[in-house]
């Protein structure tokens, strides 16, 4: 990975984590926690979309994949917390 791709991944993850925190009210981990979840979600979402053969193009597609990944991670964590 180049430095540029790492920076893009981090920015996409931060946006996805912020959006996931807004969508998933009450189960988030605060601003910093949701941003970390967003970065992990961007990695997971990109991998998941690749496995499923869903093409993601541009920054909006990466944010959508990151958001989906972050929401899945928040959902799994909420199941574990119960």
TAZI-V293026 format. One record per residue. PHI is phi in whole degrees, -180 to 180 (999 if undefined). PSI is psi in radians with two decimals (none if undefined). NEAR is the number of other ideal C-beta (glycine too) atoms within 12 Angstrom. Layout:
phi->(PHI & PHI)
psi->(PSI & PSI)
near->(NEAR & NEAR)
//
This chain:
phi->(999 & -87 & -62 & -63 & -69 & -67 & -65 & -63 & -60 & -65 & -66 & -61 & -63 & -64 & -66 & -64 & -65 & -63 & -65 & -63 & -64 & -71 & -74 & -96 & -69 & 84 & -115 & -80 & -123 & 82 & -62 & -66 & -61 & -68 & -67 & -66 & -60 & -64 & -65 & -64 & -66 & -65 & -66 & -65 & -64 & -63 & -66 & -64 & -63 & -65 & -63 & -80 & 77 & -89 & -77 & -116 & -122 & 76 & -70 & -65 & -62 & -67 & -66 & -63 & -62 & -64 & -64 & -61 & -62 & -66 & -66 & -65 & -63 & -63 & -65 & -64 & -64 & -66 & -68 & -70 & -68 & -69)
psi->(2.44 & 2.92 & -0.67 & -0.74 & -0.58 & -0.72 & -0.75 & -0.75 & -0.74 & -0.77 & -0.78 & -0.75 & -0.70 & -0.75 & -0.77 & -0.72 & -0.69 & -0.81 & -0.70 & -0.66 & -0.61 & -0.67 & -0.76 & 1.27 & 2.43 & -0.29 & 0.08 & -3.09 & 0.51 & 3.08 & -0.89 & -0.78 & -0.74 & -0.59 & -0.68 & -0.75 & -0.65 & -0.72 & -0.78 & -0.66 & -0.60 & -0.70 & -0.86 & -0.77 & -0.72 & -0.72 & -0.80 & -0.78 & -0.64 & -0.75 & -0.70 & -0.13 & 0.38 & 2.09 & 2.25 & 2.15 & 2.42 & 3.13 & -0.62 & -0.74 & -0.68 & -0.66 & -0.70 & -0.79 & -0.73 & -0.70 & -0.78 & -0.79 & -0.74 & -0.71 & -0.66 & -0.76 & -0.76 & -0.64 & -0.80 & -0.73 & -0.67 & -0.56 & -0.68 & -0.63 & -0.38 & none)
near->(11 & 8 & 9 & 10 & 15 & 15 & 14 & 22 & 31 & 24 & 22 & 37 & 35 & 30 & 29 & 44 & 40 & 30 & 30 & 42 & 30 & 20 & 22 & 28 & 11 & 12 & 25 & 29 & 23 & 14 & 16 & 15 & 22 & 34 & 28 & 27 & 40 & 44 & 32 & 32 & 44 & 44 & 30 & 31 & 37 & 33 & 20 & 24 & 26 & 17 & 12 & 14 & 8 & 17 & 13 & 25 & 12 & 12 & 17 & 15 & 21 & 33 & 32 & 28 & 36 & 43 & 38 & 31 & 38 & 45 & 33 & 28 & 36 & 35 & 22 & 19 & 23 & 19 & 11 & 10 & 12 & 8)
//
